[in-house]
């Protein structure tokens, strides 16, 4: 049965756990966000093995008698969320399935899906786990990705700013809408960033007119930014930034002063799920703050009940 059956889309959040300390820090962040949204939290542990073969266990999960059972791992995450927010409605479930597929399906009806790194090696602080990357690329709802080195809190804000990257497709505004909502919930400013560059051929073939060409490109970027922000409520403090440079580098720099970095992901014709470009891929690996990947387009464009058959990278 579909895990979302009987529940309206957006009335709960999902957080994936695997027994590791990074995944329990993701529970902390997800619990804060669920309270902000006034929704319930669903803790999910997905697995395929009879015994624990994941990352080093967190102290909240470990026990002297041996490896924990799947139910103990899920329940440890739920206890952590309830201890952080006693009034939060929390459920825990165990799904005997590959975590990539299980979490994508769980997120089909969720307001958002939160994942941390798998943490299976010493590189966990630097490199994003394949499960997190696959979920961010294929989920139907916004996916919040937290690497192990990030603050494990959604509130109170540390930097007082939500940053959103605005791309060329200014009509695809799902990421902007999400960022606006998050900034308002937290009571912080929104920083909208549009990176721009002069094509190489313009600077090479006409070096004397580069300055004029650059001004035209910057003006166009500013107009695109204004278009993307045209429906932002007037009571929200907004900073508009047009920056010359590659989008990945510009947004990575902005992530150092943000509590949350929001980017969009477009669906490609003939493909299942989202298509993560180089910008989103790079941000998920190297951002200095949590990253939210927001799918552009309606939910009814999502994979159907057979989404478990999609091709995802191995763990």
N, C-alpha and C positions, 0 to 999 in steps of 0.2 A: 504493500500500500504506500502511496506517496506520503512522505513525511509531512508535507504541507497540507494534506487533506483536512478539511474542517477548520482551517485557520485562514483568515484574510491576510493577503500579502501586506507586509510591512508592520504587522503587529508583534513581531518578535525578531530578535537577532540571533545569529548563530556564531559560536566560536569553536574552532577545532582544537583539540588537545591531543597530546601524545605522551604525557607523563613527564616531559622535560620541563626544566625551569623556564625556558623561553615561552613555552606554550601556556604555562600558568601565569606568566606576566601578560600574555595576550588576554587571558581571562580577566585580569584586573582591568585592562583597558576596555574590553567589551562590556564589563559590568558598569563601568562609568558611563559609557555611551548609551547603554540600555536605560539607565536612570535618566539621562538627559532627554532621551526620546520618549520616556514613559512607556516602554514596551518590556516584554519578558525576555529572558535570555535562555537559549538552548545550548547546552554543552554537549559536544559530540566527539566521541572517540571512535575512529574507523580503523579497522585492522584486518589482516588476513591470516594471522598466525595464532596458534594456541598459547604461545608463551611470548612474553615481552621481548622484542628485539629492537627497540627504538633507542632514543638518546639516553644519556645519563639521567637517571631519575631525579626529580626534584625531591627535597626533603619532605614535602607535604604528602608525597606519594609512597616513598620507600617504606619497607617493612622488614624486620629482621628475619622473618621466616622464609623469605625468598621473593622472586619476582611477583609483582602485583597482578591480579586478574584484570581483564579489560573493564569490568564493572567498577573495580576499585579506582582505576585511572579516571574514568568518567566522573565518579562520585567525588574524587578529590578536587576536580575542577569546579564542580557545583558547590562544594563546601567553601572553596576559596571565594567564589562570587558572593555567596550568602554572608560570609564573614565580613566582606568589604562593604556590602550594602544589605543589611538584614531585611529590609522591606522589599527587596527585589524578588520577583517571581522567577525561579530558576528550575529548569528540568535538565536531566542528564540522560544520554542514550548511548548505546553501543551499537555500531553498525559493522557487521562482518563483511567488509568490502574494502577495496583499495581506497585509501583516503582521498585521492584526487577525485574519483568518481562520486564517492559518497558526499563530499562537501559541496561539489557542484550541484548535486541534486538537492541537498538540504537547503542551499541558498536560493532555490528557485522561487520560494514564496517569502523570503526573509527581507527585512528592511536593509540589512547589511550582513556581511560575513567577515569575521575577523580571524586572521591566521598569523602565527609567528613562524620562525624558522624551525626546520626539523631538528637542527642542532646535532647532527650525527658525527660531526668532526670538529677539530679545532678551528676550522675556517668558518664556523657558524656565524661569528660576529661580522665577517666580511662578505660572505657569499650567501645569496638567498637559496633556500632549499628548493628542490625540484617540485615538491608538493605545493608549496606556497605559490611558486611561479605558475604551475599548471592551473591552480584554482583561480588565480588572478586573470589568466588568459581565457578561461572558459566559463566562469560563473555568470549567471544572469542578473545578479544584484551587485551593488557596489561592494568591492572587496578591500578591506583594510589590511595592509601587510605591515607587520612590525618585526623588525630585526631585533636580535637579542640585546643590542646596545642602546635601544631607545628607551625613553621614559615610559614606564608602565602605567600611564595615567592619561585619561582624556580630559580630566579636570582635576584641580584648577589649571588654567592655562599657564604655560611657562613663558612663552614669548608673546602671547596676546595677538596671534595672527594666524589666519588660514590663508594659504597660498593656492591659487588655481592657475594652471597653465592653459592659455587660450591658443588654440591652433588655427589653421587656415580656414577650417570649416566652422565658421562662427554660428551657423544655424544649428549645429549639433551642440545644444546648450545644456545637456544633462549634467555635465561636470560642473558647469557654472551654477546651475540650480542647487546641486548638492553642496557646493562650497558655500553658497549664500546661506543655506539652511544651517550648516554646521557653524558658521561664524555667528549667526544670530543666536543659536542655542548656547554657545559659549560666551556670548557677550564680548566678542573680540572683533578686530578689524579684518576686512577681506583685502588681500593683495592679489590683483589680477595681472598676470605677466604675459606679454606677447613678445616672443623673440623674433627677430627679423635679420635677414642678411641680403646683401646685394649679390646677385648672381656673379660667378667668377668671370664670365665673359664680359660683363659690363665694366668691371674694374680693370680687366686686362686689355680690352680693345679700346677703351676710352678713358685712360687714366686721368686726363685733365677734367673730365666731366663727372668723375666719381662722386665728388661732394654733392653735386646737384642730384645725381641718381640716388645717393644715400638718403637725402632729404625726402625724396619722393617715396622711397620704400618705408622710411620711418613714418611718414604721414599716412600711408596706406595702413600700416600696422596699427597706428593710433585710431584710425577710423574703424578698423575691424574690432579693436578692443571696445570701442564705444558701442558698436552694434551688439557685441556679445553681452554687454552689461546694461543694455537698454531697459530691461525689466527689473533690475535690482532695486529693492525698496530704498526710498530716500533716507530712511532713518539708520541705514547701515553705513558705517565708515568704510570707504573704499579707497584704496590706493591703486592707481593705474600706472603700470610700468611698461614701456616699450624699450627693449634692450637689443642692441646689435650683437649677434652671436648665435652659436648653435643652441637649439632649444634645450638639449640635454644639459649642457654646461650652465646655461642661464638658470634653469630650474634647480639644479643641484646646489648652486650658490644660494638661491633663495631658500632652500630647505633648511639652511643653518639658522634662519631667523623665524621659522614657522613651527607651529604645533601640529600642523597637518598640511600635507601637500596633495592636491587633488588633480588628477589627470583623466582625460577621457580615452576610451578605446572604442574603435569602430568595428562593426561587423562587416565581413567581406562576403560578397555574393558567392554562393557555392561552397562556403565553408561553414563548419559548425563552431559556434562560440565566437569569442572575441579574437581579434587579431592584434597582438601587442607589437607595436613598432619598436624601433631601436630606442626611441626616447623613453617610452614607458619601461622598457626592459632595463635600460641603464639606471633609471630612477629607482626601480625596485631593488636593484643590487646595491646602490651606493647612496641613497638619500640619507640625510642627517636627521630626518624626522619620519614618522609614519606616513605611508603613501596610500591613497585611496584610488583605485582604478574603477571608474564609473562607466558602465556600458552606455553607449549612445544608441537610441532607438527604443522602441516599445518592448515590453516584456514578452509579448506574444511572438517575437522573433526568436525567442530562445529555443534551445534544443527541447524536443519533446520527451515523453516518458522513456525513450530508448537512449537517453543521453549517456547512459553507462557504456555505450558501445563506441564513444568517440575515441580517437587516438590521442593519447596523452604521453608525455615523455616518461621514461622509467625513473624510479626513485634512485 
